[in-house]
Amino acid sequence: MVMPHFNFYELQDFRAKFYIVATKERKEQFSDIISASIYRPIKELVAFVDYDALIKQYEKESQNIERVI
């Protein structure tokens, strides 16, 4: 499966952090794409998160909220 490049270059004027969420197996593909010279201006603004890490973060934040409530 080919990952669409979504024209990240067009997002270079936005100063927001972007997360690509996918399976762990796609991280290398993400790294290869984001390392292309066209993406150099936004490379620090785009990060990869795998599903398992996202679930762990969600569970951690949910526990923090439960303690407050």
URKAPE-V534178 format. One record per run of one state. SS is the DSSP state (H for helix, E for strand, - for the rest). FROM is the first residue (numbers start at 0). LEN is the number of residues. If there is no record, write none. Layout:
SS:FROM:LEN, SS:FROM:LEN
This chain:
-:0:7, H:7:4, -:11:6, E:17:5, -:22:1, H:23:11, -:34:2, H:36:9, E:45:5, H:50:18, -:68:1
